[in-house]
């Protein structure tokens, strides 16, 4: 993977993580300041935390999928390059 591609992936993961943390903190603050019973507040917090967890899991799956795809492309490229190098060497040796 190229250096710029690694930086872009790292920025994307950081952005997703920051977004999720911001959503979690905002949600928690809003719920804790709302006038509700303790039981109801805990239920809401649990529901919201499960939703955020699922969103984070999906975002990580997408990122891992992209990483795997990029890895497989590079492996294929290296394989083709290796085969071409061997063919070139065989031709040079024949001369």
Rosetta blueprint (number, residue, H / E / L):
1 X L
2 X L
3 X H
4 X H
5 X H
6 X H
7 X H
8 X H
9 X H
10 X H
11 X H
12 X H
13 X H
14 X H
15 X H
16 X H
17 X H
18 X H
19 X H
20 X H
21 X H
22 X H
23 X H
24 X H
25 X H
26 X H
27 X H
28 X H
29 X H
30 X H
31 X H
32 X H
33 X H
34 X L
35 X L
36 X L
37 X L
38 X H
39 X H
40 X H
41 X H
42 X H
43 X H
44 X H
45 X H
46 X H
47 X H
48 X H
49 X H
50 X H
51 X H
52 X H
53 X H
54 X H
55 X H
56 X H
57 X H
58 X H
59 X H
60 X H
61 X H
62 X H
63 X H
64 X H
65 X H
66 X H
67 X H
68 X H
69 X H
70 X H
71 X H
72 X H
73 X H
74 X H
75 X H
76 X H
77 X H
78 X H
79 X H
80 X H
81 X H
82 X H
83 X H
84 X H
85 X H
86 X H
87 X H
88 X H
89 X H
90 X H
91 X H
92 X H
93 X H
94 X H
95 X L
